[in-house]
Amino acid sequence: MKLKSKNNTVKRYSRLIFRAVLVVQLVATVLLVFYVCHLQRQINQLSQTTISRLIIDAADGLNRPVERDVQTGRAYIYEQRLSFPAINDTYQRLSYAYSPSSEDSGMLLRIVDETVVGPERAKLISAVSNDELFAAVPKFQACIRGYELAFERPQYPPGQEILVKMLSDGRTLHVYHEELCSDGREKMIGYLQQIDSY
């Protein structure tokens, strides 16, 4: 009888220990799953931040500020001897990209309104998912390319031709802009109509 009672007690303790181990394993598994999910979110966040920073840094390296005359406020692009009127709007900042023509490609001159690029840059920085980040990239790219200026019509226009102007030196200026980034377009067209050579 004592042996039977001892066996029952051992069986009971064994079942109790087995259940305790099972509960501990279950709790550990649940905690591990939550920890892995947390790490995955952290990795995705780090990845988004890294990707957006790489995109922004690459775009920032494309353009440089337009030179301004301190006394008159007029802006100049010396490489093409172009002059722009002083900007009345203190919030508007202009930058440009210039690449002379080569045997492989024609001259590239782009004017960028940085006040339009700023909100698009903010969308990249504040994206909460990779889908949101990559959805914001095309408009950011279009805005950072800005307005392309050419002195002859290209075979493949980079966007919609929004302005044709005869300059004082006899050159004809063609201005193109992508439809995807139309923010501030009317104001910028009015400003670009005042470009002239010097």
N, C-alpha and C positions, 0 to 999 in steps of 0.2 A: 503494500500500500504506500509506504513511504517512497518507494522507487517510482511508482506511478505519479504520485503527487509532485515529486521532484521533476519528472519528465514534463508534466503539465506546466510547471513553473518555468522551466527552461524554454519550452515552446512559446509560452506567453512572452517571456523576455525577448526571445528571438524575433517573434512577430513585431513586438514593440520597437526593437532596435531596427528591424528591417523597414518599418514604416517611418521611423525617424530619419533614417538614411535616405529613404525615398523622398521625403518632404524636403530635406536639405538639398538633395540633388535637383529637385524641381525648382526650388527657390533660386539656387545657383544658376540654373539654366535660364530662368526668366531674367535674372539680373544680367547675365551675360548677353542675352539678346538685346536688352535695353541699352547696355553699354556699347555694343557693336552698332546699333542704330544711331546712338549719340556720336560715336566716332565717324560714322558715314556722313552724318550731317556736317560735322566739323570739317571733314575732308572736302565735301562739296562746297562749303562756304569758302574755305581756303582756295579751292580751285577757282571759284567764281571771282574772288578778289584778284588772284594771280592773273587770270585770263583778262579781266577788265583792265587791269593795270598794264598788261602787255599791249593791248589794243590802243589804249590811250597814249602810252609812251611812244608807240610807233607813229601814231597820228601827230603827236606834238612835235616830233622830229621833222615833219614835212615842211612846216611853214616857219617864217620868221616875221617879226613885226615890220610894218611899213615905216620907212624913215619919215620923220616930220621936221619941218622947219620950225624952230622954236619961236621965232618972232611972228610968223604969219599963220602957223598951224597947218600949212599946206603939206600934203603927203606926196612922197616921191618914190618911184621905182626907177632907180638910176640905170639899171641894166637895159631898159627899153625907152628911157627918156620920157617917161610918163609922169604927169602931174595931176594930183587930185585936189579938190578944194578942201579947206579946213572943215573938220567935222564939228557941227554944232552940238550934236548929241554927245554928252560927256561919257555916256555908257558904251558907245560904239567903239570897238577896237578892231582895227584891220590888221591882217597878216597876209603874207603872200608866199607863193612858191614860184621859183623861176629856175628853168633849166634851158640853156641855149640849145639851138638846133645842132644836130650831129648827123653823120651819114646814116645812122639808124633811125632817127626820129626827128620830128620837127620841134620848134621852140615850144616850151610849155610855160605859161604864165597864168597863175590862178590867184584870185583875190578872195579872201575868206573873212566873213563877218564873224568875229569871235563871240559876239553876244548871242548869236544863233547857235553856235557850237556848244556853248556852256550848258544849256539845259539838256542837250543830247548826251554830253559827257556825264552829267549827273545821273541820267537814267542808267548808264553802264555801271557806275559806281554803286548805285543803290539797288541794283537788281538782286532779287532774293532767290532766284533759281537760274540755272543755266539756260532754260527755255526763254525766260524773260531777258536775260543778258543777250542772247543771240538774236532775239527779236528786235532789240534796239540797235544792233550793229549797222544794218543797211542805211538807216537814216543818219546815224552818226557819220558814217563814211561819206555819204552824199553831202552833208553839211561841211565836213572838213575839207572836201574838194572845192567847195564854194563855187565861184564864178570863173569860168575859163575864158581868157582873152586870147584872141588870135588875130593875125593881120591878113590872113587869107582863109577862106572857107575850107575846113578840113574835109577829107573824103568821107570820114565817118565822124559826124558831129558828136561831141561828148554829152550832149543834152539838147534842150530846146534853145534855139537862137532867140534871145530876148532883146538884143540891141545891136544896131549897126550904126557906126558913127565915123564920119570923115574927120581926121585929126588935122591940126594946123600944118604938119609936115607932109601932108598928102597921103599918109597911110590910112587904110580903112580898118577900123577896129570892129571885130565881131565878138560879141559876148554871148556865152552859152551857160545854161544853168540846168541842173537836174531837177525834175519835177518833184522828186521824193523829199527834197528839203526846200519847201517854199516859204518857210517862216521868214518874215521880214523882207520878202522879195521886192515888194513895191517900193519900199523905202530905199532899198539898195539900188534898184534900177534908177530911181531919181538921182541918186548920188553918182552912179557910174556914167550917167549921161553928161556929167560935168568933167569927165576925164579929157585931158588934152596933152599934146606933146609939148616939149619945151626945147 
